[in-house]
Amino acid sequence: MISTRKLTKRFGTLLALDDLTLEIGPGEIFGFIGPNGAGKSTTMKVLACLLKQDSGEALVCGKNTRSDADAIRRLVGYMPDFLGVYDDLSVDEYLQFFAAAFSVERRRRRSVIDQVLELTDLTEKKHAMVDSLSRGMQQRLGVARVLIHEPQVLLLDEPASGLDPRARIEMRSLLIELSKMGKSLMVSSHILSELAEMCTSIGIIERGKLLYAGSIADAYARVRSAAFDPAGEGASPGARERIIVVLHRSSAPIETVGAALRSDPRILGVSIDSPSTLTIDLQVSDAEGHSFAAALLIAGGARIHSIAPAEIKLEDAFLKLTTGALH
């Protein structure tokens, strides 16, 4: 649905986009992550045909942003980070205005507006004035507006900005529902936990350069790999994992247990987090998994209370990638 190749955009001496290449398929929710000024909004504006790239190619639904701008505008719903609304209109009047602007047939406008109001849970606010809506409702109204012409692709710049926790949950549910309808979504956000819970893939951008694009699971795997073996020189082939082990009070001293673990070449690192908790970095094969670690612990005199994989968060991937630890 979205494809870019070596997309470049300059503003004077500022290189806003630097050879940006990415792919977003049908039904995907693509989380676009990066610090302020990284190039997220510029990318969306190029895809929405509000800006022209200096070089490179951008395709939306197979159409080129240079030669098919008018067609793309009818296929895309773009919601900027700060959505302007007309305070002296009711919700229904606001949507009627944009339905007319997008040339929705007059005989269909009522049904289309009712559908987007129901989808965004704003039916009861149909006759309310726009300036009386909460911030969360205004954001949902913004989504309703970009849906009014039934676009195939949604470009949403910080749709959860300024929302309270309940409104963010409602927004997330709405975006997931839209992806189930087959729409492709590009969503930028600084609330990384929100993206982790709803996105099928992510892209991390810094200073106009795309540092990573792919699944969240792959990003986590790369974070683990870089954290345990930054030079790329693992002791043996296989995946790297991090586990957290909590010992019983009656276990052997944690220092003794740690020393027993360090004697095995498959153990890449051991840290003692508390008198009863160990963090273990290890190299595992598909055949054995990390079950061998439990055997090593027991052999070292440990009595295990619990053992579980360490949680990797999207924030970890973001920090690793944007500090140049991964490329």
N, C-alpha and C positions, 0 to 999 in steps of 0.2 A: 504493500500500500504506500509506503514511503521508502525512497531510496535516494541516497546522495553519494556522489563520487567527487572527492577532492574539492569540496565546497569551500570557497574562500571569499571573505568579505572584509574590506578595510574601511575605516573611518579616518581619513587623513593618514597619520602615521601609525594609528592603532590597528593592529591585526586582530579583528574581532573573531573571525573564523579562519582556521588554519588547516586546509586540506581535510575537511570533515567528511568522513565516509561512514555511513551507517545504513542499516536495513530494519524496517519495522513491518511485520506481516499483519494479515487480517486478524482481527480479534485480540491483538496484543495490547497490553497496557505497558507502555515503555516509560520508565521513570528516568527523567533527565536531571542529573545531579551535578552541582558545581557551585563554587563560591560566587558571590556577587561579581558581575562583570566577566564571568567566564565565557559567555557566548550563548547561553540558553535562549534568552528572549530573541536575540538576533537570528538564531537558527529557525525559531518558530515563525518569525516575521518573513523570512525568506520563503519558507514552505507555504505560508499563507498568501504569498505574492504581494506583501506589503513593502518588501525591500527586494532589490535586485542584487544577486551575487555578482562579484567581480569576475570570478572564474569558477570552473567546476560545473557539475550538473546536479540538479535536484528534480526528482520525479515524484509526483503524488498521484496515486491510482493510475500509473502509467503515463501521465501527462507531464510535459516539461514546463517548469516554472517560467522559462524564458518565452516560450512560444504559445503556451496554452493557459495563460494567467486567468482569463475570464472563466474558462471551464473549471479550473482548479478552485476558484473562489466559490463555485457552486457545490463543490464536493467536500469543502473543508469548513469546519466550525472553529473559529479562533476566539479564545477568551483571554484577554490580556491580564496582567497581574493586578492592574487597577481598572476595574470595570466602570465606565461611565454610565450613569442611569439618569432618567428624566424624572425628577422628583415630583413634578406636578401632574404626572400621569398615574392612572391605576395600573395594576399588574396586567390586566386584560388589555388596556389601551396600549401599553408598552409593547406587548407581544403582537398586537394587531399592527402596530407601526412597522415592526421588523418583518412581519409576514408580508406586508405590502412591499417593503423595500427589497425583499428577496423574490418578489413576483410569485408568491404562492397564490394559486388561483382563488379568486374571491369565494367561490362555492365550497372550497375545501378549508378555508382559514379557520372556521369555527371548530371543526373536528380536529384539525392539526393542533391548534392551540390547546384544546381540551386534553389532547393526548400528552403534550409536553408538560402541562400543568399536573396531570396525574402522575406522570413519570417522576417529576421532581418534587412531588408531594406539596404542591402549592395550590391545589384546587380550592381550598377553603379561603385562600388569600386572593382570589381572582379579582375582587372588587376593592381590595385594599390599596391605598396609595403607596407608591414605591418607597417614599421617604419614611413610611411608618414601619417598614420591614427591618428585622434584625439583620446584622451583618451576615449571618449564616443563610437567612432567607434570600438576601440580595445575591449572594454567591450562587444559590440554587436557581434564582431567576436568571443569572448570567448563563448558566448551563442551559436553561430552557430556551433562552434567546438563540444560542448557537445550534440548538437542535431544530429550530423552527423550519429550516429548509431541508431537513432530513439528510445531513452530510454523512459521508462514509468515514471521514477522518476528523478527529477532534484534537485540537492543539490547545492545551489548557495550561496557562502560565500561572503557577502558584494558586490553584483553585481553593486550597485550604488556608490561605493566608489570613491571619486575624481571626480565625474561627475558634470557638470554645471547643472543649473535648467532645461534647455531644454532637455539635454541628460537624466536626471533622469525621466522626463515625458515620453520620448520615451521608456526608459527601463521598466517603470511601465506598459505602454500599451502592450509591448511585453510579459511581464510575465503574464498579464491577458489573453492575447490571447492564450498563451500556456496552461493555466489552462482550457480554454474553449475547448481545444483539448483533454481533459481528462487526462492530465499529472498531477501528484502530485508534488508540489514544496515545498521545505523547503528553506526559504530565510532568511539569517541573515542580520541585518542592524543596524547601529546606527542612521539612519534617521527615527525616529519613525513615523513622519507624513506620510512618504511614505508607511510604512507598514499598517498604519490605513486605507489608501485609497484603498488598494488592497487585503489585507489578509482576508481569511475566518475564520481563527483562529490564535491564537498566543500561544507561550510558553515563559515564563520568567524564566531565569536560573541565578543563582548566586552561585559562588564557587562550581560548579558542581552539585548543587541541583536544581531540577525543582520546582519552587515556584508556578507556575500557568500554566495550559494548558487548553484552551477552547476558546470560542468565544470572540470577542472584546466586544460585548454587555454585556456579563456576567462579564467581567473584569471591565467594567464601573460601573455595578450595585454593584459589591463588593467594589469598591472605594467609591461610594456614601454611602454604608452601613457602612463602616469602618470610614469614615469621620464624619458621623452624630452620630454613636453609636458604638464607638470602643470597648466597653465592651460587646456588643451583648445583651444589656438589654433595648430594645425599650419599649416605653410607651405602645404600643399596636401592635397587628399583622398588617402586611401590608408592602408595599414598602416604601422606603425613597426616597425623591426627594429633589432637590435644585432648586429653581426658583429665577429669577432676576426680580424685580419690579421697574419700573420707574414711578414716580409720576408727575402729572401736577403741574405747579407753584401755582395754586389756591388751591391745596390740603391742608388739615390740616397739621400742623407741623409734620415732619417725626418722631420725638421722640414720639409724641402722637399716631401716627399710629403704631409704633413699640411696644409701651406698650399694645395697644389693641390686637395685635397679640399674644404677650407672655402669655396672660391670657388663651389661649386655649391649652389643653394638646396635641393636634395633632401637634402643632408648636414646633419643636425640637430646634430651634435656629433662632435668628434674628440678622443680623449685618447691620449697617448703613454704606454704602460705600461712599456716597456723600450726599449733602443736598437733593437730589431727588431720590436716588437709594438705594434699600434694597435688601439684599440677605436673603432668607428665606429657612430654612431646615424644612421639614415637613414630617409627616407620612400620607400616603394616602391609602385608600382601593380601591379595584377594582371598587366598585360601584360608589363612588363619585369622584374619581380622585383627582386633586388638585383644583377643582372649589370652594370648601369651602373657600380656602384662599382668593379668590376675594371677597366673601361675608364678610369675616372678615375685609378685608381692607376697604371696603365701609362703614361697620358699624363703623369703627374707624375714619371715616372722610376723607379717602383717595379718591382722584380723580386719576384714573389710566391712565397713558399714554401708558404703555406697560407692559406685563407680559409674561415671556418666561422661558423655562427650562434652567438651567445653562449648559454651554458646558463642557463636560468632555473630556479630551484629553488622548491619549495613553501615553503621558509623565506622566500624573497623576498616571495611573495604574502602570507604570514602577517604579516610585519613591515610591509609597506605598508598592509595593510588594518587591522591593529590599532593603528596609530599615526594613523589618521584620514586617511591620504593618499588613500584611495579610498573612495567611498560609492556 
